[in-house]
């Protein structure tokens, strides 16, 4: 009983860590996309 509960707890922590990692990667990708858009907009305005 304790062993299966411990395994379930570890699986839950691993799942939460995975979700946090995916959220972090998504956040980084979003920031990179925003930075790229800002760079494009800046280049367009500088070109005018």
N, C-alpha and C positions, 0 to 999 in steps of 0.2 A: 504493500500500500504506500509506504513512505517513498519507496524507490520510484514507483510510477508517478507519484505526485512530484517528486524531484525532477523526473524526466520531462513532465508536462511543464513545469516551471522553467526549465532550461529551454525547452522548445519555444515557450512564450517569450522569453527574454531574447532569444535569437531572432524570432519574428519581429519583435519591436525594434531591435538593432538594425535589422534589414530594412524595415520601413523608414527608420530614421535616416539610414544611409541613402535610401532612394530619394527621400524628401530633400536631403542635403544636396544630392547630385542634381535633382530637378531645380533646386534653388540656384545652384551654381550655373546650370545651363541657362536659366532665366536671366540671371545677372549678366552672363556673357552675351546673351541675345540683346538685352537692353543696351549694353555697352556698344555692341556692334551697330545697333540702330542709331544710337546717339552719334557714333562716329560717321555713319553714312549721312545723317542729317547735317552734321557739322561740315562735312566735306562739300555737300551740295551748297550750303549757305556760303562757304568760303569761295566756292567756284564762281558764284554770281558776282 
